[in-house]
Amino acid sequence: MSYFEKRKKKKTLYFAMLIVILVFSRLIPHPPNFTPIISVAIMCGIIFETLLISLIVLIGSMLISDLIIGLHSGMIHIYICLIFISCLFFKFSTKINYKNLIFFSFLGSIIFFLYSNFIVWLNSGLYSQDLKGILKCYTLAIPFFSNTLVSTIFYSYLTFIAINYIKKDFNLVISKQSKL
């Protein structure tokens, strides 16, 4: 087996392992919204060579776990939000480093919080369709935001550390700022 075939096989194995990890992270018992999904969307530009591969891994993981957990009417909106976060942060992947990763994690969590709860307010029928209703929706969602934020920060740093550890196998192009 040639060097390039071995490298391609190793990359495929890493991507398959990441899909399995993402699927299991949604299936195992965990606090609400405490998964690595948003952190992988933020880190996709560092993890994957192309945006298409990152979207396939991310949305594929979500779809597999949703098929197991159960399909729901809000799935498409969650996927759209994750695609948006991936596209946004893919463009900034060379800017990600240990210092600003907390900011990027906060921004990704805020985007997810604002979008997903707007969709809940708009489509659920649980809230009045006025300012009072949307404020109530966002207010009641705050406890979930803390889990989203903490998990995104935690998993983003964990992912970043892992990437720096195995970057030779991935053949990643990480900016000078991103190095240990």
NORTA-V778827 format. One record per run of one state. SS is the DSSP state (@ for helix, = for strand, . for the rest). FROM is the first residue (numbers start at 1). TO is the last residue. If there is no record, write none. Layout:
# NORTA-V778827
ss:SS from:FROM to:TO
ss:SS from:FROM to:TO
This chain:
# NORTA-V778827
ss:. from:1 to:2
ss:@ from:3 to:27
ss:. from:28 to:36
ss:@ from:37 to:47
ss:. from:48 to:50
ss:@ from:51 to:69
ss:. from:70 to:74
ss:@ from:75 to:91
ss:. from:92 to:92
ss:@ from:93 to:95
ss:. from:96 to:100
ss:@ from:101 to:123
ss:. from:124 to:130
ss:@ from:131 to:170
ss:. from:171 to:175
ss:@ from:176 to:178
ss:. from:179 to:180
